[in-house]
Amino acid sequence: MITVRHSEFSDLAAIKAIFEQEHAYSNTLQLPYQSSELWEKRLTSCSDNHINLVALIDDQVVGQLSLQVMDRPRRKHVATLGMGVSSAHRGKGVGSELLRAATDLADNWLNIRRMELEVYKTNEVAIALYQKHGFVEEGVMRDYAFTHGEYVDALMMARLRR
């Protein structure tokens, strides 16, 4: 059974371990070899507009999702998200549970009209997951990021609350 909750300081090592996996840093803007201090800062210096969720299986953190609500006056109806799932638990519904929790928060508690994200065009598994949860492609950002020695395109995807 997968449970989702807000991250705690004690989750730091497990979250860092997810993003140290090659598939995670290759498919996000994370760099390999990031310090514990950097991850500690990310998890502890968040404002009320930054929500970090974790997914657990048998009390083990197996996924993380960050939801950042925009604080600019004309974009307060928007939140961006990013996520990662442990390689040992990919394809088991972890990403879906994290997205379900994030969309529930956005729709029912935060009054978010628009959720948006960027995803590398080559990350077909993630694209399919986002589409399953109502995200649609809005455009292609060419040469968006540098990974594995080359530039990759990214899709801009968004989900509008019904």
C-alpha positions in Angstrom: 0.0 0.0 0.0 1.3 3.5 -0.9 0.8 6.3 1.5 1.5 10.0 0.8 2.3 12.7 3.4 4.3 15.9 3.7 8.0 15.4 3.9 9.8 15.6 7.3 13.4 16.4 8.0 14.0 12.7 8.7 13.2 12.0 5.0 16.2 13.9 3.8 18.5 11.0 3.2 15.8 9.0 1.4 14.9 11.9 -0.9 18.5 12.6 -1.7 19.0 8.9 -2.5 16.1 9.0 -5.0 17.7 11.9 -6.9 21.1 10.3 -6.8 19.8 7.5 -9.0 20.9 8.0 -12.7 17.3 7.9 -14.1 16.3 10.7 -11.7 19.1 13.2 -12.3 19.1 12.4 -16.0 15.4 13.2 -16.4 15.3 16.3 -14.2 17.4 19.5 -13.8 19.1 17.9 -10.8 22.9 17.4 -11.0 24.6 14.2 -9.8 26.7 14.3 -6.6 24.7 17.0 -4.8 25.5 17.6 -1.2 23.4 16.7 1.8 23.6 20.4 2.8 21.9 21.4 -0.5 19.0 19.0 0.0 18.7 20.1 3.7 18.3 23.7 2.5 15.7 22.7 -0.1 13.6 20.9 2.5 13.9 23.3 5.4 13.9 26.7 3.8 10.6 26.3 2.1 7.8 28.9 2.4 4.1 28.1 2.9 3.9 28.2 -0.9 6.2 25.2 -1.3 4.8 21.8 -0.5 7.0 18.7 -0.5 5.2 15.4 -0.5 6.7 11.9 -0.1 5.2 8.5 -1.0 5.9 5.6 1.3 5.7 1.9 0.9 6.2 -0.1 4.2 7.4 3.2 5.9 10.1 3.6 3.2 10.3 6.8 1.2 10.0 5.8 -2.5 9.0 9.0 -4.2 8.9 12.8 -3.7 6.9 15.6 -5.3 7.4 19.3 -4.9 4.5 21.7 -5.5 5.5 25.3 -5.7 2.6 27.8 -5.7 3.5 31.0 -7.4 3.6 34.1 -5.2 3.4 36.8 -7.9 0.1 38.6 -7.7 -1.1 37.7 -11.2 0.1 34.1 -11.0 -1.2 33.0 -7.6 -3.6 30.6 -9.4 -0.6 28.6 -10.7 1.6 25.9 -9.2 4.6 24.1 -10.7 5.6 20.6 -9.9 8.5 18.3 -10.1 8.9 14.7 -8.9 11.0 11.7 -8.7 10.4 8.0 -7.9 12.9 5.4 -6.8 14.0 3.1 -9.6 13.0 0.0 -7.5 9.4 1.3 -7.3 8.8 2.7 -10.8 5.7 1.4 -12.5 4.0 0.5 -9.2 1.7 3.5 -9.0 3.9 5.7 -6.8 3.9 8.6 -9.3 0.1 8.3 -9.7 -0.4 8.5 -5.9 1.8 11.6 -5.6 0.0 13.3 -8.5 -3.4 12.4 -7.1 -2.4 14.0 -3.7 -1.0 17.1 -5.4 -4.0 17.6 -7.6 -6.3 17.1 -4.6 -4.4 19.8 -2.8 -4.4 22.1 -5.8 -8.1 21.7 -6.6 -9.7 21.5 -3.2 -7.4 23.3 -0.8 -5.1 25.7 -2.5 -7.5 27.1 -5.2 -5.0 26.4 -8.0 -6.5 26.7 -11.4 -3.3 25.8 -13.4 -0.6 23.2 -12.6 2.3 23.2 -14.9 5.6 21.3 -15.5 8.4 20.7 -17.9 9.4 17.2 -18.9 12.1 16.1 -21.3 10.6 15.0 -24.6 12.5 11.7 -24.3 10.9 10.8 -21.0 7.9 9.0 -22.5 7.0 7.2 -19.2 6.6 10.5 -17.4 4.7 12.1 -20.2 2.2 9.2 -20.2 1.8 9.5 -16.5 1.1 13.3 -16.7 -1.3 12.8 -19.5 -3.1 10.1 -17.4 -3.6 12.8 -14.8 -5.0 15.4 -17.1 -1.9 17.3 -18.3 -1.7 18.3 -21.9 1.2 19.4 -24.0 1.3 23.1 -24.6 4.6 23.5 -26.5 8.2 22.3 -27.1 11.2 24.1 -25.6 14.1 23.3 -27.9 17.5 22.6 -26.4 16.0 23.1 -23.0 18.6 21.4 -20.9 22.1 19.8 -21.2 22.3 16.1 -20.1 24.7 13.3 -20.9 26.7 15.6 -23.1 23.9 16.9 -25.3 21.0 19.2 -25.4 17.5 17.8 -25.0 14.1 19.3 -25.8 11.4 19.6 -23.2 7.6 19.7 -23.3 5.7 22.3 -21.4 2.6 20.6 -20.0 -0.2 21.9 -17.9 -3.5 20.8 -16.3 -6.3 23.3 -15.9 -8.8 22.6 -13.1 -12.2 21.7 -14.5 
